[in-house]
Amino acid sequence: MKKVLFLLVSLSFLLMSMRSSGHECITKDGYCKGKRLAGRFRVVTNNEDFCVRVVTNNEDMVVYIDDFATNKSKIGHWREVTNNEDFTIRFVTNNEDFTIRYDAFNVGVQRPCR
């Protein structure tokens, strides 16, 4: 009985730690949570589609800020707007859905789902 209880408690802690990381998977074709990561985005403080952390290396995606990006743009080409966005993001320092690095080269998904 003690072994079963120990296994249940261990499993629950493991699941909680996996859930708290909050890391979402980006597909190789640039989708996360069913949304295409290209085009117009709006920065919000709540009710975001994605929590994003900006990093300098080991990023999930390289993003290029493009003044002409639309939802038909290549994956990783983003344009900040104040309305009519394709998706919303909130910048965070932890518990992100995915990480990004700004660059004009090698734009797109760097670490897709396995």
Secondary structure by P-SEA (a helix, b strand, c coil): caaaaaaaaaaaaaaaaaaaacbbbbcccccccccccccbbbbbccccccbbbbbcccccbbbbbcccccccccccbbbbbcccccbbbbbbcccccbbbbbcccccccccccc
